Amino acid sequence: MVCAPFTVLNHLRQLICFGAGLLRDEKVESFQWLFCLFNSFLVVMGSHMLKIVITDQYTTIRQVIVNVFKTSIHRFCMWHIMRKLPEKVSCKQNGCKDFIEHIKGCVWASDSSNEFEKSWGEMLEEFNLTDNEWLRYIYEI
């Protein structure tokens, strides 16, 4: 079973579990049903459309978010990215504290798109990762 919690930030920037759904599979139709139901709930409650949707890297979720939450920005969860990092990047770089800190800095310390772009490029060059397909994929999507 798949658990899909809906967590939102309140006006005090605190995380609140707004709702959750349990799905028996990870098919597009199942996520479509759940997200449409949640979207209808938001409308009834008088809430604004979601600005950002953060998920893990299921391709089915990505497809549905584009269709249901048309004005929302979709981002991947940093926790999931960092969890996959050891298997996707060689042990030498991954074991290096500077490497981990640089990736975190790219995401959490960049105040603008330009700053992120610059920091990301420097990280790829510094750790000789310009040819890493997974990092390229994460960056592109």
N, C-alpha and C positions, 0 to 999 in steps of 0.2 A: 504494500500500500504506500502511496505517496501522500505525505502531509504537506500542504501548501499554506503556511501562515501568511497573513496580511498584516504587516507591521507598518505603522505610520509614525511620523513625528508630530507631536502636538505643538501648540504655540510656545511652549517652554523648551522645545527641542528635546523632549523626552520620548523614548520609544514606547509606543502603546500597541499591544496586539489587538488589532481591530476586528479580526475574524480569522477563520481557518477553514480549510476544506480537506477532505480525505478523498483521494481518487484511487481506484483499483488498478489503474494502468497509467502509462505516460504517453498516451496517444494524443494527437492534435485535437481530436474531438472532445476528449475529456478536459483538457486545459481550456478549450474554447468555451465549453459549458460553464466551467468554474469561473473564468474571468468575466464572462458576460453576466453571470449571476452577481458577482462582486461589483461590477460596473453599474448594474441596475440598483444595487443596494446603495451605492454612493449617490446616485441621482435622487433616490427616494429620501435619503438623509440630508439632502441639500448640500452635499460636500462638493468641493471642486474636483475636477479631473486630476488624476495622479500626475505629478510633474516628472517623477523619476520612478522607474521600476527596476529593482535590483534582484537578480536571480542567479542561480547557478548556470552552468553552461549547456543545459539541455537544448538541443536544436528545436525541438517541438515547442518549447516555451517561447523561444525567440520568434517563431513564425506567428504564434497566436498573439503575442504582445503587439506586434506591428499591426495586426488586424483589429484588435479590440481597443487598445489604448493608443489611438492614432496620434495624439498630441504629446504623449509621454516619451521621455528619453529612457532607453533601456541600457543598463550597465550590468556588468558581471560583478558578483560578490568577491571582494578582495580576499576573504577567508578561503573561498574555493580556489582562487588563483594561486594563493600562497601554498595551499595544500598540494596542488598538482605540480608546483615548481620543481621539487626534487626529482621527479621522474622525467620531466621535460627538458631540464637543463643539466648539463654535466655536473657530477659530484664536486669537481674542483671549484667551479664557480658557486655552486649552491652552498657549499660548506663555508664559503668566505663571508664573514660577517659584513664586510664592506658591500658585497654584492646585494645581500638581503636588504641592508639599510638603504642602498641606492634605489632599489625597486620601490620600497616603501616611500622614500622621499619623492620619487617621481609622481606617485599617486596622491599622497597625503600632503605634501609640502608645496605643490605647484599651485600658484594662485591664478594662473591663466593658461589658456591653451598653448600659447607660445612658450611659456616657461616649461610646461610639461613636454612639449615637442623637443625642446633643447635638452632637457634633462634625460629624456628617453634615449635620444640619439647619442649623448655622451656615455650613457650606461652601456649601450650596445657596443660602442667603439672600445671603451675601457676594458670590458670583459670579453671582447672578441666574440660577440654573439650576433653579429649582423646577419649571419646565415641561419640562425635558429628559426626553424619553421613555426614552432609553437608560439614563440614570442611574436613573430610576424603576424600570425593568425589572430592572437589576442589583441594586438595593436590595431589591426585592420577592422575587426568587428567591434 
